[in-house]
Amino acid sequence: MKKTLPLIIILISLSLFGLIALQVSWLKNLLKVRHEQIHNKVINAGLSVSEELGKYLHATPRIKITKRPGFNFSIGGIDLSKLTKPLEVQDRFSQQDIYRKLRIELNKQELEQLNFDFAVIDANGEYEMQTKDFEKEYIDSVKNEQFFSPILPSNSLSEFSPAESFEQLIIVIPDFHKQVWGSILWIVIGAALFMIVIVAAFYITVKTMLNQKKLSEIKSDFINNMTHEFKTPLATISLAVDAIRNEKVMNDRDRMNYFSGIIKEENKRMNKHVETILQAALMEKQELQLNIETLHAHDVIEKVMENYDLQLKQKNATVNYNFTATNDLIDADEVHFSNLISNLIDNAIKYSKENLIIKIYTRTNNKLLIIDIEDNGIGMSKESLKRIFEKFYRAHTGNVHNVKGFGLGMSYVKTVIDAHKGNIKVDSTLGKGSIFTIEIPLSKD
């Protein structure tokens, strides 16, 4: 597993990066193709409109007449010079007519959302008509794109009238590249969402694998701890039984009581371990049953502390009480609440130094009873603080190997607190000690 997991992560990462690279390359090619498509479609639309406009125009060859001083170019009041001029677009169509024709042709090319400006110029480059923003957009040739379409009359003769001698339709597409991007926006969004789903799936997969790996390691540690926890009392019981079988011990009542007492204490210890594991199984199934009754929290705390008299004396410990809570009535399960306090005291003793000092304070705040349990033990690191309530987690104690347990105590504490609709917080400094703060609702009675 240790070698396989990194390999799997590397392979998935390479696949993900490869897929992203392919997506980026595909989008670049799509953008380029779309750019060419729109470019050609605008040209086709412009040519189509120019051809339609040309059907309504008639070209006549210009008559070359040499101007002479005093010569009158009119017959019967008709100016001959005007007869030589072809019919222009502006003479037959309005600006709205041409805009409508361009819009129709662009719609046929599936460019319904494309914005444009246009102008019609005569053979001399003079504007016959133009849209409002045409000149401004035409000047900006970096962001915008221009398309030119000659308007050739249907009877134009190339020998007399080359293309450049006729009018031209000029189409300008503002923000051409932006509009190209806009035309494939939903494709880009779809591709992005698809990649997000893949990345999320990758993240969840890796996270799940890492969690499974961590869980496997934690359970392995739990099995090892459980083996040692049961091995010690079993070995002690075995030695005590062997001693009892000795004839000298059998004839000595005091020694018999001593060894039978050891067997009883070790049996209690094993039963406690079994009960702890059973509690963990119940918590796993979320089947923690509460027998709620109204309790005096101060009495429960003092009763729990009496059970630790011997251990506290061995540690040369001092316990300071400061019960300032005027109301200590809570609705709780006595067994589970007692076990909760017991676990916190047990931890304070386990992870302590010499001359242990435990301070227990109580106070009320609104509808809550607040219990602070402070010690001057070895404290916890930031990593331990984050994981203190995880099941099977045990804080590292450096080179100290005498701290025993299954790593279920604090997880049990959190479960009991949650079941009582309370809250627990912990503040700790490595090498200085820890403070556990319990908040539990006061009794409503």
N, C-alpha and C positions, 0 to 999 in steps of 0.2 A: 504493500500500500504506500509506503514511504517513497518508493521509487516510481510507482505507477502514477500517483497523483500529479507530481510536477510535470511528467511527460504528457498526461492528458491535458493539463492546463496549457502547456506550450503548443500542443497540436490544435486545440480549440482556438487559442489566440492567433496562431498563424492562419487558420481557416477564416477567422473573423476579419483580420487585416486584409487577407486576400479578397474576401467578399466586398469589403469596403472599397478597395482599390478598383475592383471590377465595376462597382456601382458608379464610382467617380468617373472612370473612363467611359462608361456607357452614357452617363449624363452629358459629358463633354461632347461625345459624338452625336448624341441626340440634339444638343443645342446647335451644333454646326449644321446638321441636316435640316433642322427646323428653320435656321437662319436662311439657308438656301431655298427652302420651300416657300417661305414668305416672300423672299426677294423675287422669285420667279412668278409667284402668284400676283404680286403687285404690278410687275411688268405686264403680265397678261391682261390684267384688269385695265391698266392704262391704255394698252394697245387696242383693246376691244372698244373702249369709250372713244378713243381717237378715230377709230375706223367708223364708228357710228356717227360721230360728228361730221366726218368727211363726206358722208353720203348726202348731206344736206347742203354742201358747198359746191360751187362750180367755179373752176379756174379758167381764166382766159389769158392768153399770152399778152404780155405788156407790149403796147405799140410804141416803138421808139420814134419820137418826133423831136426834131431839132428846134429848140427854142430860138425865136428871132425877136428882136426888139419890135414892139408894137403889134405883134401877131396875136390875134384873139383865138384862144382854144375853146371856143363855144360856138355851137350851131343851134339856132332857135332857142337860145337861153340855156342849153344843156352843156355842162362842162365836160369836154371830151376826156380830160385827165381822170375823171371819176369813173368813166366807162372802162378804163384800162385796169382798174383796181378790182381784185377778186372779192367775192362775198366773204366776210369774216365771221368767226364764231359768235362774237358779241352781237352781230346783226340778227342771229336766229335763236340764240339761247341765252337764258339768264344764268347767273351764278348758281342759283338754287337748282336749276335744271341739271347742270353738269355735276353738282354735288350729289344729287339724287342718283344720277346714272353711275357715278363712281361707287356710291354706297351699294347699289344693286349688284354691280360686277364684283365688288369685294366680297359681298355676302355669298355670291355664287362660288367664289374661291374659298369659302369657309373661313373668312376673315371678318366675322361679324363684329368682333370686339376691337378691331384695329382702328386707331385714330389716325387722321391724316389732314393735311392742308394741301391746297392746290392753287395753281394760277395758269392762265392762258396768256401767252405772249405772241405778238405778231412777228412778221419776218424781220423787223428792225430791232427786236428785243424789247419792245415797249409792252407794258402790261395792259391787256385788254380787260382782265378781271382777275381778282385774287381774294382768297379768304382773309379774315382779319389778322391772323397770326402768321401768315405765310412768310413775309419778309424776315421776321425775327427767327423763325424756324429754319428758313433757307440758308441764312448766314452761318448758323451753327452746323457745320458739316461734320463735326467730330461725333456729336451725340445723335444727330439726325441723318437720314438717308434720303437722297434725291433720285427721282426717276423721271426720265424725259421720254415723251411720246410725240412724234410729229403728227400733225393733223393734215392729212393729204386729201384734197378734194377727190371725189370719185372719178372725175374726168381729167385729172391732172396729167399733163404730158411731160415726161421727164426731160425731153430735149429742150423744152422751153422753161420748165419749172422744176429745178432740182429740189430735193427734200428740204434743204436748209432755207429755201426761199419762202416756205410756208409757215403757218403758225405751229406752236408747240404747246402741248399740255405737260405741265410740270407738277409732279406729285411729291410731297415731302411727308415722310413718316417720322414724327417726333419721337425721341427716345426709342429708336429702333431696337436696340439691344434689350432695353428694358421690356418693351412690348413682346419681343421674342421670348424672353424669360417668362413673361406673364402667360403666354400661350401654352407653356408646359408646366405651369405652376402646380397644378394638381398631380401631375406625374412626379414632380420633384417632392411634393409633400407625401405622396404615397410611398415613394422610395425611402424617404427619411423615416416615415413611420415604420416601414418594414425593417429598416436597419435598427431602429430603437427597440423593436420587438426582439430582434435577434440578439442585440447587446444585452437587453434585460434577461432574456432566456439564458444567455451565457453567464451573466452575473449570478442569477439564481442557481444555476447548475453548479458553478464553482463554489458559491457560498454554501450550498447544501452539502457538497462533497467535503468542504473544510469542516462544516459542523459535524458531519458524520465521523470524520477523522478525529475531531476533538472529542466527540461523544464516545468513540471507541477507546480512545486513550483514557478518558475519565473512568469509564466502566472497568477498564483493565486495572486502573489504580484502585478502584473500589473493591474489586475482587481480591487484590493483593492485601489491601487494608483489612478487609473482612477476614481473610485467612489468618492474618497476624492477630487480629482482635479475638478470634475464637481459639487460636492455637495456644495463647498464653494461659487463659483460664483452664483449658483442657489439660495442659501440662501441669499446672498447679494442682488441679483435682487429682490427676494421676499420681503425683508425688504424695499428696495427702492420703490417698487410699493405700498406697504402698506403706506409708508410715503407720497407718492404723492397723495394718496386718501384722506389724511387729509386736511380738509378745510383750516386750517391755512397755510399749505404748498402750497396749490393750489393758494392761494391769494398772496404768496410771490414768485416773479419771480426768485430771486437769488437762493432760496432754491430749486425751481423746476428745475432750470438749474443744480444745484449741484447733485440732486438725478438722474436726467436724464443722467448726465455725468457718474455717477457711473454705471448705467444700461448699457450705451454704452461701457464703459471700460471692464466691466465684460463679456459683449457679445463678445467683441474682444478676451478676454482671452479664452472663451470657443471655439470660432472659431479657435484660435491658437492650442488648444488641439486637436480639430477635424482634423485640417490640419496635425498635427504631426502623428496622428494615420493613416490617409490616406497615408502619405508618407511612413510609416512603411509597410503598405499593398503593396504599389508599389514596395518597396525594396524587399519584400518577393517574389514578382513575377518577380523581376529583370526587372522592366519596368520604371526605372528612365530615364525620357526624358530630354535631355539637349538642350538648345538653345544657342549654342556657339557663342560668339562674343568677340572681342578684348577689354579688360578692363584694366584700370589703377588700380592695386591692392591697391595702397596707398589710392586712392579716395574711393574705396569700404570699406576699413577698417575704414577710418575716418567717413564715412556715418553711418556705423554700430555703432560706438562708440557714435555718437550723440543720438541714440535711448536709450542709457543707462545712459544718463546724470543724470536723476533723481535718479536712483538706486545707481549710483556711489556716488552721494552727500549724500544719506542716509547712506552709508557705510563709509563716510568720506574717500573715496578712492582717490588715486593719480594715474594718467596714464602718463607714460613716453614713448614718441615715439623716435625711432632712426632709421629713414628710410635711410639707407646707400646704398640701392640698386639703382644703376644708371639707371637701366632699370626695370620697374615694369609692363611692358605690358605682359598680359597673355591671352590665348584663353580659356574662361570659360563661364559658365552659370551664369549670374549676380545674379539671385535669389538664386540658390543653393550655390554659393560661398559665398554670403552674409549670408545665413543661417548657413553655416559652421563656419564662423568667429563668428557669433552671438551665436552659441551653445558653443563655447569655452569661450567666454566672460561671458556668462550666468553661465557656470560652475564655472568660477573663482570667480564670485560674490556669488553664492550659497554656495560654499565650502570655504568661507573665514572667517577670523577673523576681528576684528576691525582694522582700519587704513590699509585698503587693498591697496596694491601697485601692479599695473599691468604694465608690461614693454612689449612693442611691438617693435621688431627689424626686419628689413628686410635687406637682402644682396643677392648677386647673386653668383652662383658657376657654372661655365661652362654654361650649357643651362638651369639651374634651378633658379627659384626665391625661396629663403628660408625665411620663416616667423617664428619667434620665439615669442610665447606668454607666458610670465612668470608671475607667481603670488606668493605671500607670504602667501598662504592659509594654510589649514590644511594638505595638502599633501595626499599621498596615500600609502597604504601598498603594499608589493610585490604581494600579492594575487590580489589586486585591479588592479595593473599594468598589470597583465597577462590577466585580464578579462574585462578591461575598454571598449573595443570595442565590447563586446558581447551584443546582443540584449536583452533588458529588464534588463540588469545588472545595479545595482546602488551601488555605493561604500558605505560602512558602515560609519556612522558618530558618532559612540559611542552613547552617551546619547542625542545627538542633534537630534531632531525630526522635525525641521522646514525646512528641505530640501525636496522640492517637485519635482515631475516629474515622467515620465513613464519609465525611463531607456532606452530611444530610441535615445537620443541626440547624444551620442558618436558613436553609431552604424551607425546613419545617416551620421555623419562626415566622418567615414571611407568609407562608400559607395560612397559619393560624391568625396572624394579624389581619390579613385580607378577609378571612372568613368572619372576623368580628367587625368588619367595616372600619378598620383602623389603618394606621400608617406607621411605618418605621423608617428612621433615617440614621445614618451613621457618619460620624466625623472622626477621622483618625490621622495621626502623624506618626510616621515611621520612627520608632525608638522612643516615643513619648507616651503613647497610649491611645485609647479609643473612647468615644462616647456614643452610646446607642440611645436614641430618643424614640420612645413609643408614644403614639397618640391613639387613644381608644375612647369611644363615646361613653359619656356618663350615663348611668341608669336613668330611664325616663320616669321611674316610679318615685 
